[in-house]
Amino acid sequence: MKYKDPNLSVEERVEDLLARMALEEKIAQCMQIYIPPENREEILARIRAVGLGSRILSDEQLAGSVSTRTASIADLNEVQRVAMEESRLGIPILSGTDVIHGQHTIFPIPLAMAAAFDPAAVEEACAMAAAETASMGIHWTFAPMMDIARDPRWGRIIEGFGEDPFLGSKMAAAAVRGFQGELDDKGYIRPGRVLACAKHYIGYGAAEGGRDYNTGEITDHTLRNIYLPPFKAAVKAGVGTVMSAFHDLNGEPASGSRYLLTDILKEELGFKGLVISDWSAVSELINHRVAADEHEAARQAFDAGVDMEMISECYNRHLAGLVQAGVISQERLDDAVRRVLSVKFRLGLFEHPYAGKDGQMEQLLLESHRAASRRLAARSMVLLKNDGLLPLKPDTGRIAVIGPYANERRSLLGSWVNDHLVDQPQTLVEAVRAAFPEAQILTARSGLYDEMLMAAAAADVVVLALGESHARNGEYNCVASIELPAGQQALVDAVAGLGKPVAAVVYTGRPAALTRVVSHVNALLLAWHPGSLGAEATADVLFGAVNPGGKLPVSFPRSEGQIPVHYNHNSTGRFNPRYLDMPVTPLFPFGFGLSYTSFAIDGLDVQPQAVEPGGKVRVTVTVTNTGTREGEEVVQCYVQDCVSRRTRPVRELKGFERLALQPGESRRVTFELGMDELGYYGPGGKWVLEPGDFKVWVGSSSEASLEGRFRVIG
Ligand code: NOJ
């Protein structure tokens, strides 16, 4: 049969197969289901009769909040065998799961990865996660999540790359390249890689009140300029699939919006891959009350552009009738099926439908993956304050390592953890002991604060491990207060009252309001939820084996009363909008992070001073390590379009580079600004580059003050 011939092009194979398919077989390809043990026989019979598009390997609708083994190779292969050998056309099943920040080796949460400001490291982490995933016979991850988030109350802020569209775009593209790898010359995904999924399309992070699944209202201007860029970058990077979000956006649920899915994503951005709904998002059109029943929900979602339905069965039950009645066209159905089949061919599934032997799992604990996880965790940490206490000296004497996260394991991994084989990560106490066997480490055997205070009182230096549990963020886990959880501030106050030098480490998935912590401690290290080797990485930074160089990918508010607070707000008409009771600036701005050394950024040169719309401006600075030890600085380039036809941000990140410099070493760094960096979606949603003056700033955070100018000639 022609479609089985790997020498033909994907397009030829798809057309040949499509021409052989009956209506029910086509519809089956548009379904993704979970196979619970109790329905297994029934589902196998269904696969024999009509085939199946995809199976999801999680049995939990809040998969991010539980840790489960999602698949066994034997089971995957047996179900696949039924599809390959016992269904009429032998179309393989695509298996998918959530590999969000690692599969067996757990990397730092994506928000932390973004803080490393190092797309190559994110690409490497995702490539390693892909290798581990693929070796289990899983073909597809529902990642990367690229929802811009300006509200730290929203628990899923951990899963994305923060508040900035430019940083988010670089990270999204890097993650897609990491998961999918370079396609081969026939357009196939190579072995050891998996299909990626850009999610949650779109504006899901704008949930009102920071409450997951809630309604969002985003103007078209903000949607295109702030929320769309990471998806655009992912499409450009060749992402194979996109997930439509759960929520209602501007009066239309995202999974039922033709405007969002077909007009913008498929037509304007030219996305040729497969759109899958989020979990039961098709049937949830009924809960949104835009569809009266499943029949109408199927019509709306399919017509809008959702090609595959996850979990709910509206398509399975109603698409055939809708197509027969002419309500859904045959062309639309064929379009959806083509998208599904192309992905399967591109994955090489027809040639290699089965997972390898169980023995392959051994490679999953590769030392190189663990080393990369540790490296990225340390590089993602952000030093928020340091009066010179850090790095701790080996001869520090007695070090108390206390606080609710000093002896914690699971939370260090972060929210989305399935299938990991590493039993448990080390605790911070264990990692510090291992790093400094000769030091005297004091801790509390229990979670009792009085014992912690006794250890602190007996120590020369206190390492105070604070933060929030992995169970307090992620999907559906939102909070109204972003203060540290109950009791921790009191502990900080009590420890500070002892008068000992205190280095606080904060393990968190979201920006916390650290206003009262920062004034009570000598040093503050943001460690995020750092993954499998998170404790070791923390020790690396605390003792200076690694000099911290991470920067905030999201603003840290002084309190939740400031939300939303983000650096790229628009210019306003009069005065600076203010509060009477609090500054309007965040506690720590976007792009901020300290080092154990110091850097100078100067020698700004902008060439040419006037540029034609097709040309490029080169912004160059000299970066010097002015301190006494080696270190890494993230040099950041921000731009302002001085006058434009639509209100624009006061400044926008348009370039960054993470540099390693020896003491005294200088390097020239150049940022190139062209149409992509200087244009924006203007009137009518059209991409424009408007002539006129631009300001540019280069520095070490979004508060960079080294300023230049240039002009785009009309
Ligand atoms: C719901 C989540 O919103 C989504 O991100 C995830 O991929 C699916 N569940 C599948 O677990």
Residues whose N, C-alpha, C, O or C-beta is under 5 A from the ligand:
A	BS01	NOJ	E60 Q61 A63 D98 F142 D278 W279
